[in-house]
């Protein structure tokens, strides 16, 4: 997961450039994708799901997540890394089944995990 952190800043600029005021259809599609993403996340272990939710929906830093979950920061980082990897695998399998092989990048997946209005 270290490589994810290294490439996050480069990917963030690309995602921000793409996120210029989506139209109504794009917003609906993003909402549906976000719902599917969190539905897939619910199939993860309870610890992994809680860590993902606190990080991406509640936008909590690792230190706060560790306090809330009663774990060390290292165990939270491990849970997040494993959750991201398992979720990416599940989403790639779902995409392959629907579109015959289309894969979303992990960066795009993580960008969609932000829950608006929470």
C-alpha positions, 0 to 999 in steps of 0.5 A, a space after each residue: 500500500 506504500 505505492 498507493 500513497 506515493 501515486 496518490 498525489 499524482 492521481 489526485 491531480 488527474 482526478 481533480 481535473 476530471 471532476 470539473 462540474 459533472 452534468 446531471 447524468 454524470 451525477 446520477 451515474 456517480 451516485 449509482 456507482 457510489 451505491 454499488 461501491 458501498 454495497 460491495 464494501 459491505 461484503 468485507 469484514 466488519 473491521 475493514 468496512 468500518 475502517 473504510 467508512 470512517 476514512 472515506 465517508 467520515 473523512 477521519 484521519 488514521 489517528 482518530 480511526 484508531 481511537 474510535 476502533 480501539 486499535 493501533 494506527 498500524 492495524 488501521 492502516 493494514 485493515 485499510 490496505 487489505 480492504 482496498 485491495 479486496 474491494 478493488 478485486 471485487 469491483 474488477 470481477 463485477 466490472 468484468 462480468 458486466 462489461 466483458 473485462 472493463 476494469 476501473 482503476 483503484 484511484 477512480 474507485 477510491 475517489 468514488 468512495 467519498 460520500 457527499 452529504 455525510 
